Amino acid sequence: MQSAAEYLSMPQPDRADHLWRYTPWRRIHPTGDVTEIPEIGSAAVSISKLDGSPITEGVSLKRVDSDLGDFPDSDPVTLAFLGAVTEASGWEVSVDSKFNSEMPILLDIDTGEGSSAVHLNMDIGRLSELEIITRVRGNGDWFGLLRTGEIGSGSVVNDIVVGLMQEGTLLRVDSLDIGRDAQVRAGTVSSGSDRTKADLRYLLKQVGGTVRVLGSVLGAGSMHLDHHVEILHDAPETFSRLSWHSACGGDSRTVGTGMLKVMDGSKGADAAQIFQNLLLSKDAEADSIPELEVLEHEVVGCGHGTANGPLDENQLFYLQARGLDPSEARRVLIAAFLNSTLSEMGSEALHDWLVVLLSSELERLGSGMEN
């Protein structure tokens, strides 16, 4: 009830805000009436290994009371709203210290129909090594995913979120605290939902923390896919890379905004971000806004960049000359573009699974990516 009261006392977000520049809150709210908190159901959550076998000892998934705690670096509006609608929809994934698994772990979320939400808290023990995939599927009208948690010191974690809703709106908010000398690859694979708004925050508050944030986003038809990424360097010798690839066709729109913050005292920090967009039709639109806020003078480097462009006509001609029809040639080039970030998300087993998924999505969306 505290989150609900906090949300209802807040003003509507200002579109001058970096986070809300391209997608106003009322377009993401379940009803469009930002003064209300509608009744939201709970989605089904299950866990297994990627090959379908049961998870091994050392990893557990359990229902818990949703507890937001203190997240000063997150957007207060969406945090309070999701806190209110997930009060009865809390889950925790716990991983024991020194846990090691060669087979990726699959966390499956079925949104069902109508509106639903889940608060997923991740408690990753120190010196653990694993890959975990969170897959969101379903035919719901609206789904809210709040992911919070801590990555233990010295852990090596590949954390991948796959958005595969068939329609509707997806609101996703992440706030992950990365421990001392921990190494994290945070991947996002997004396609399917009519509208997506994601606010992803990665916090490097301990010495030696590393995060690589990777995105492969596929837009078709009239999709509107908006991802905002913030990485906070607030400790010495921290490292981050943000590499975001979006391919958009039809009259879809993709938005990628990135903010790298290097706080005073973060000596030796190394941060960079790059957004690349592939435009597949004359009506498609891609917006990228990389930003830096550097308050420390003694850094290794801080940089950013963005690039937009169409499919290469020479490459299309080359593939067609070798027997591929125009649609097949387009799919091959789109897959190659998105695979450049997919290939960095994890192990060979994880990559092979993601490639099959991407191929299926390209086939399914088909004409929605055409001119």
Rosetta blueprint (number, residue, H / E / L):
1 M L
2 Q H
3 S H
4 A H
5 A H
6 E H
7 Y H
8 L H
9 S L
10 M L
11 P L
12 Q L
13 P L
14 D L
15 R L
16 A L
17 D L
18 H H
19 L H
20 W H
21 R L
22 Y L
23 T L
24 P L
25 W H
26 R H
27 R H
28 I H
29 H L
30 P L
31 T L
32 G L
33 D L
34 V L
35 T L
36 E L
37 I L
38 P L
39 E L
40 I L
41 G E
42 S E
43 A L
44 A E
45 V E
46 S E
47 I E
48 S E
49 K E
50 L L
51 D L
52 G L
53 S L
54 P L
55 I L
56 T L
57 E L
58 G L
59 V E
60 S E
61 L E
62 K E
63 R E
64 V E
65 D L
66 S L
67 D L
68 L L
69 G L
70 D L
71 F L
72 P L
73 D L
74 S L
75 D L
76 P H
77 V H
78 T H
79 L H
80 A H
81 F H
82 L H
83 G H
84 A H
85 V H
86 T L
87 E L
88 A L
89 S L
90 G E
91 W E
92 E E
93 V E
94 S E
95 V E
96 D L
97 S L
98 K L
99 F L
100 N E
101 S L
102 E L
103 M L
104 P L
105 I E
106 L E
107 L E
108 D E
109 I E
110 D E
111 T L
112 G L
113 E L
114 G L
115 S E
116 S E
117 A E
118 V E
119 H E
120 L E
121 N E
122 M E
123 D E
124 I E
125 G L
126 R L
127 L L
128 S L
129 E E
130 L E
131 E E
132 I E
133 I E
134 T E
135 R E
136 V E
137 R E
138 G E
139 N L
140 G L
141 D L
142 W E
143 F E
144 G E
145 L E
146 L E
147 R E
148 T E
149 G E
150 E E
151 I E
152 G L
153 S L
154 G L
155 S L
156 V E
157 V E
158 N E
159 D E
160 I E
161 V E
162 V E
163 G E
164 L E
165 M E
166 Q L
167 E L
168 G L
169 T E
170 L E
171 L E
172 R E
173 V E
174 D E
175 S E
176 L E
177 D E
178 I E
179 G L
180 R L
181 D L
182 A L
183 Q E
184 V E
185 R E
186 A E
187 G E
188 T E
189 V E
190 S E
191 S L
192 G L
193 S L
194 D L
195 R E
196 T E
197 K E
198 A E
199 D E
200 L E
201 R E
202 Y E
203 L E
204 L E
205 K L
206 Q L
207 V L
208 G L
209 G L
210 T E
211 V E
212 R E
213 V E
214 L E
215 G E
216 S E
217 V E
218 L E
219 G E
220 A L
221 G L
222 S L
223 M L
224 H E
225 L E
226 D E
227 H E
228 H E
229 V E
230 E E
231 I E
232 L E
233 H E
234 D L
235 A L
236 P L
237 E L
238 T L
239 F E
240 S E
241 R E
242 L E
243 S E
244 W E
245 H E
246 S E
247 A E
248 C E
249 G L
250 G L
251 D L
252 S L
253 R E
254 T E
255 V E
256 G E
257 T E
258 G E
259 M E
260 L E
261 K E
262 V E
263 M L
264 D L
265 G L
266 S L
267 K L
268 G L
269 A L
270 D E
271 A E
272 A E
273 Q E
274 I E
275 F E
276 Q E
277 N E
278 L E
279 L E
280 L L
281 S L
282 K L
283 D L
284 A L
285 E E
286 A E
287 D E
288 S E
289 I E
290 P E
291 E E
292 L E
293 E E
294 V E
295 L L
296 E L
297 H L
298 E L
299 V L
300 V L
301 G E
302 C E
303 G E
304 H E
305 G E
306 T E
307 A E
308 N E
309 G E
310 P E
311 L L
312 D L
313 E H
314 N H
315 Q H
316 L H
317 F H
318 Y H
319 L H
320 Q H
321 A H
322 R L
323 G L
324 L L
325 D L
326 P H
327 S H
328 E H
329 A H
330 R H
331 R H
332 V H
333 L H
334 I H
335 A H
336 A H
337 F H
338 L H
339 N H
340 S H
341 T H
342 L H
343 S L
344 E L
345 M L
346 G L
347 S L
348 E H
349 A H
350 L H
351 H H
352 D H
353 W H
354 L H
355 V H
356 V H
357 L H
358 L H
359 S H
360 S H
361 E H
362 L H
363 E H
364 R H
365 L H
366 G H
367 S H
368 G H
369 M H
370 E L
371 N L
